[in-house]
Amino acid sequence: MPPKKLSYVLWHLVMLIFALGVPLVVLPAKSEAQPDYFNPARIIFTLLHIGAFYVNVYYLFPRFLLKAQAWAYLWRVLAISASIMLLQVALELMYSTHSVYALPSIIILKFFVSVMIIGTGTGYAYIEKMIRDQRLQQEQLKTELSFLRSQVSPHFMFNTLNSMVALARKRSDKLEPALIELSNLMHYMLYESDQEKVSLSKEITYLQSYIDLQTLRFGHQVQIIFSMQRPPEERFIEPMLLIPLIENAFKHGIGLIEDPEINIELKLDGNCLSLEVRNKYNLYTQEVKDKVAGIGLTNLVRRLKLLYPERHEIVAEKNGHWFNASLKIQLQ
């Protein structure tokens, strides 16, 4: 049996044991010497409680309480409790399990037990709803993350292939080593990026391959400074989470810019991973690079909110002829 179904069955068994056990333990027996736990009146009383428990869980709770009809829910619960109590009184008189003088206290106790058991069903229904909502939220989160991750690879490939096209047009002898670097990148994207987490060392190697590819394309046309600190001990991160800022710098930091320069600094301080990316840009041009501009950064912001809520900080700002982007993530 799958773990989810097994836990569901066990949870119901616990509730049933509670519903069966409370009346037997709380309600007084005819005498201590001759406990009447299994007389017909008590058995019927217990079965009625089990039925009321599940009527509450699967009908009253979703039909009234979840729809903010609290009063309609409350009077139905009280009516069911009173009905069970009256039926039990009739059974007590029929089987003469208690004296007539003890009936008033027994009636009050039975009504209280009925309300308590049905109320337990309300608590159970709330817990079940919370678990169900949490599972649904997790499934939705996985679906959205999967979609966001599926956007990264085509967007990245679209921009990287532009580099190949540029080298091919120049008939550059750097095209072959550039294709080898592209092969390394594609290998990582195909076989590593499907994992929920990858080692930070692998992610750094991937970034280095991308920067090497861009260096082959632009050569001495742009000054590229890449400073990285490999972690002393292994850390793990969502794959392809750092590349958008670096890709954005190459995308917008090269073109009609005098002495283009891109500075990239990656370091780890304890559990805090920080990435600083700076690139020059032209103040006087409003260049549109492609029709899908902005997908990478928008995607990154959304993934960070889902993966590292309250544990990340991303800032992008212009300062003179420089565009500065920084990302900080608290890794677990």
N, C-alpha and C positions, 0 to 999 in steps of 0.2 A: 504494500500500500504506500502511495507517495506520502512524504512527510506532512504536506499541507492537509491532506485528507485525514491522516492519522491524528494530527493535533486537533482537527475539527471534531472527530469522533470522541476523542478523549475529553475534550472540553464539554461536549454534550453529556458524557457519562458523569462528569463531576456535577453538572447541574441536576441531573436526575437523582444522583445519590443525595444531593442536598434536599431536593424536593421530597424524596422518600424519607430521609432521615429526620428532618425537622419535626414533622407531626409525631413521629414515634418517640422522639426524645422530649419534646416540649410538652405535649399533651399528657396529662396524668393518666396512669393506669387505674384499673378498678381497685387494685390493691397491690402492695409491694410483694406480697407472697404469691399472688397470681396475676402477673402482668398480662394485659390483654392486647398485646401488640398486634396480633394477627386475627382479631375478630373482624367480621365482615364490615362493620361500621368504619373502622380505621382504614381498612384496605380501600374501600370506596372513597373515603375522604382523601386518601393519598392519590388515588388515580384522578380524582377531580382536580387536585392541585397540579398534577402533571399536565392535564389538558389545559387548565387555565394559564399555566406558565407558557406553553407554546402558542396559545391563542394570543396572549399578550405580545410575545416576541415577534410573531410572523403576521399578525393582523392589526391589533390595536396600536402597537408602537409605530409601524410604518404608515398606517392609515390615518392616525390622528396626531400623535405626538410629533412626528417628523414634519407634519404640515401645520405646526403651531396651533393646533386645536387642543390646548391643554385641558380646558374644562370638560370638553367632550370625552377626552381620554380618561380624566379622573373619575367622572361619575360612572363610566362603564367599568372601571376597575373596582370601584366600591360596590357597584351592583353585582358584579360577578362574585366578589368576596361575600357579600350578604347572602346571595343565593346558595353558595356552597355551605355557608354557616347554617342557614335554615334547613337545608337538606340533611346536614349532619345532625342537627337537633332532632329531626324526625327519626333518623336512624338510631340515635341514642335512646329515644323513647321506645322505639320498636324492639331493640335488643336489650333494653334496660341495663346498659353498661354502667350507668351512674344514677345516683339517687336524684329525685326531682329537686331537692333542696340545693344540690350542687350545680344544677343546670345554668343559672345566671352567670356564675363565674366561668363555667366551661364555654358558654356562648361567646362571652367577651374574648376569652383566650383564643377560641377557634377563629373568630373574625380577625383578630390581630395576626394570627399565623397565616391566614389566607392573604391578607394585605401584604405581609412580609414576603411571602413566596412569590406573589405576582410582582411585587416591587423588585425582587431579585431578577425576575425576567426582564424588567426594564433596564437594570444595570447590565445584564448580559447582552441585551440588544444594542445598547450604547457601545459596549466593548467590541462586539462583532462588527458594528458599523465603522468604528474607528479603524479596526484592522483591515476591513474591506476598502475603506477610503485610502488608507496608507498604501496598500498593495496597488490600487489603481493609480495613485500618484506616482509610485515608483515605476510602473509600467509606462506611464505617460512621459516621465523623465527620461527613461531609457530610449523611448521612441524619438523624443525630440533631440537627445544627444546623438543618436544614430543618424538622424537627418542632418544635423549640423555638421557632424564629422564627414558625412557623404558629400557635403558642399565643399569642404576644404580641398580635397584631392583634385577635382576637376578645375576649381579656380586656380589652384597652385600650378597645375599642368598647363593651363591656358597661358599663364604668365611666363612659365619656364620655356615653353615651346617658342615664345617670341625670341628668346635668347638664341635658340637653335637656328631660327630663321635668319636672324641678324648675322650669325657666323656663316651660314650657307651663302648668303648674298655676297659676303666679302670673299668667298672662296678661301676662307681662313684655314690654315693648317691646325688650328686649335679646335676645329669641329670634332675631330675624332676623340680627343681626350674629354671634350665637353659632353659628348654622347656617353662616354664611360661614366662620368659623374652623374649624368641624368639616369643612367641605368641603376646606379647605387641608390639614388633618391627614390626611384620607382620601386626598387626592392623593399626599401624601408616602408614605403606607403602601402604596399600590397600585403606584406607579411608581418609588419610590426604595428601599424596604426589601427588594426582591428582589435587589438588588446585594450582593455580598460586602462591599464597603466603600463608604462615602459620605464626602464631605468633612465635616470637623468644622463648617464654617460652615453647611452644610445642616442638620446635626443640631441646632445651636444655634437656627437659625430655627424648626425644628420644636418645640423646647422652648418657645420664646417664644410660638408660636401656642397651645400647650397652656395655658401660664400665662395668656395673654390670655383664653382661653375660660373658665378658672376664675374669673378676675377679673370677667368679665361675669356669671357665675352668682352669685357671692357678694358682689360689690360691696364695700361698707365693712364687711361683717360680719367680714372677716378681713384682717389686715395681711399683705401679701405683699411680700417684699423679694427681688428677683432681681438678683444681681450676676454679670456674665459678662465674660470676657475673650476676645475673638475673636483667633484665632492670627495672628501677623504673617505667617506663611507657612503654606501649606495643609498640613493633616494629615488623615489618613483613619482612620475608625473603623467598627466594625460598626454597622449601622443599628439604631435603637431600643434601644440598650444603656444609655442614661442615663435614659430616661423612667421605669423602674420605681420608682426611689427618689423621684422627684418625685411621681409618681402616688400612691405610698404615703403621702407626707406629706399630700396633699390628702384622701386617703381616711380617714386616721385622725387628722388634726390639726384637723378641723372637726366640730362637733357639740355635745355637752354640755361645752364647754370655755369657760372665762372668758377673754375677750380673746384669741381664737385668733390665732396668728402663725406664719408659715412663712418661713423664711430659706433661700435657695438661693444658693450661691456656686460658680461654675464658672470655673476658671482653668487655664492651661497654662504650665508652667515647664520649658522645654526640651522634652523628649519625655514629660514626666510630666504627664498630665491628671488633675486632681483635682476631685471634685464633693462638696461639703458641703451636706447638707440637714438642717435642724433644724425641728422642729415641736412645739408644745405638745400635751400629751395629758392626759386625765383619769385621775388615779391611782385613782379610786374606782369606775370603771366597767370592765366587761369587755364591750365592745361588739363584736358580730359583724356585720360590714358586709354580707356576702353569702356564699353557699355556696361560692364559689370563692376565698375569701380566702387569700392566701399564694402563689397561682400565680405572680404577677409576680416576687416576690423569689426564690422557689425556682428559677424559670426563669433569672433573672439570674445567680445563683450558678453554676449548671451551665454556662451559656454562657461565663462568665468563665473557668472551669476549662478549657474546651475551646479557647477562642480565645486566651487570654493566660495559659498556664500559667507559674507562677513570675514573672509580670510584672504581677500585680494584687494589690490589697489592699482588702478590703471589711470594714467594721466597723459594727455597729449596736448601740447601747447606750442605756439610759435614765439620765438624770441629773436627778433631781428631777422637775419638771413638764415636762421636755424630753425628746424622743426625738431622738437624734443618729445620723445615718447618713453614712458617708463612703466614697468610692470613689476609688482611685488606680489608674491604668493607665499602664504604660510603653508608649507608642506607638512603632512602628518608623519 
